[in-house]
């Protein structure tokens, strides 16, 4: 049975393909920034945020594909419990790399 990967991650798709897991990608189109912001306002830590994002993505996709297996996944990078978002530009990327180094 072909599973649905509810993630845009090319790396996750490559892993499934490498292990010959029959799959297709269906993007959930959830507003991750809005969800992260809401969870942060409630005091959620990076692990809880990642788990919630993965669940929300999979629930949204599975609601439109009720007879299919859906795999939701998400990654959150954090340093000292501070979330590090994807950089918006080259300068921000450099700043993040310096912080992580």
HELIX and SHEET records of a PDB file:
HELIX    1   1 UNK A   10  UNK A   18  1                                   9    
HELIX    2   2 UNK A   32  UNK A   41  1                                  10    
HELIX    3   3 UNK A   46  UNK A   64  1                                  19    
HELIX    4   4 UNK A   90  UNK A  100  1                                  11    
SHEET    1   A 3 UNK A  23  UNK A  25  0                                        
SHEET    2   A 3 UNK A   3  UNK A   6  1                                        
SHEET    3   A 3 UNK A  70  UNK A  72  1                                        
SHEET    1   B 2 UNK A  77  UNK A  79  0                                        
SHEET    2   B 2 UNK A  82  UNK A  84 -1                                        
END                                                                             
